[in-house]
């Protein structure tokens, strides 16, 4: 396996308007509608929010979801990825693991609206998107 290349950037620090932009976003509500396929995918997880939940965000082929489910057998581990092609390559999963095709932003919003309090949340690198 080849070593990853070292990331390079001309950026030397935080964006000069970071505080202003964050404050503007905090003062407004998100108006983008949640897409129907994300609502359907989330509805298929009904009742899991009552358990200790771990979200594996951007899980890809769900190998990490499987590993997390084995490491945390008392938790419901949910692998979320927007690529059906990657999820179709998922290994066999333990009974405490689920994978779902959904956009992460919509998934997070739905989990929040249902009052989910996550036990853990993983966003593991390397993840091919976004660059």
N, C-alpha and C positions, 0 to 999 in steps of 0.2 A: 504494500500500500504506500503510495507516494505521500510525502509530507505536504501539508497545506502551505500555500504561499503566505508570506507576511503581508497583512493589509497595509496599504499606503494611502495617505491622505494629505492634502495641503492644509487641511483644517488644523489650527493650532490650539483651539479651545472651544468652549461653548459658543453657540451663535450669539451675536451681540444683542439680539432682540429676544432672546429666549424667555426671559421673565415676562415681557410684554405679551408675547404670543400665548404662553401658558395661562396667564391671567385672563386673556380674552376668551380662550376656550373654556376655562372654568366658569366663566360668567354666562355662558350660553348653553342651551340644551342641544343634544344631538338630534337632528330632525330626519335623518335618513331612515326610511322604513326598513324594518327587518324583513329580509327576503323569505318567501314562503318555504323554500327548500330547507332553510335553516330552522324555521319554526317546526317543520315536520320532523327533522332530524332530532331536535331538542326534545320534542314531545315523546319520542321513542325512548327517552331516558327517564321518563316519569317515575318519581319515587326515589331516584338515586340521591337526590339532594338531602335526603333525611339521614344518609350515612356519612361517614368520613369519606370525602371525595378528593381525589387527586386528578388534576387535569394535565395531560401531556400535550401541550400546545404545539401544533405543527409537527405531529408525530411521524409524518412520512410513511414508511412501510410498517410502522407500529412495533418495531423491534424494541424500542425504548419503552413502549407501553407494556409489552410483555414483561420486560425486566422489572419495571416498577411494580406491576401486579404481583410478581413473585416476591419482591422485596417487602411489599406492604400488603400482606394477605387479608388484613382486616379492613382494607379500604376498597371503595369502588374506584377503579382507575379508568379514566376516559381519555382515549387518544383522539385528538381532533386534527383533521387535515382537510384541506380543500380539494385535494387531488384524488379522484377515484382510482386513477392508474396506480398511484403509490399504495393506497389502502388495499387494493386488490392483491398486493404482494405481501400482505400481513401474514405472519406466522400463526400457528394455532395459539389461541389465547386462553389463559386460565379463566375460571368461572367468575372471577372478580374484575374482569377487564372487558371493556367495550371500545369499539372504534366507531367514529361518526364522521361523515363527510359534511363539513360545515365551514363557513367563513368564521374565523376566530373572533372578529369584532362583534358579529351578531351573536355568536355563542356566548361570549362574555356578557353581553347585554342581557341575554335571556337568563343566564345563570344569576346575574345580579337581581333581575326583576323577580325571580322566584325565591330570592333570599338565601341562595346557596352561600355557605361559608366554607371555603376550601380548606382541607387539611394541609395540602401542599399544591403547588403549581410549578410545573416544569416547562421551560422554554429552552430546550437543549440545543447546543451548537455542535456541529455545523448544521445549519438549516439553509437550504438553497434559496429561500425567499424570505424577506426581501434582500436584495444584494446590498 
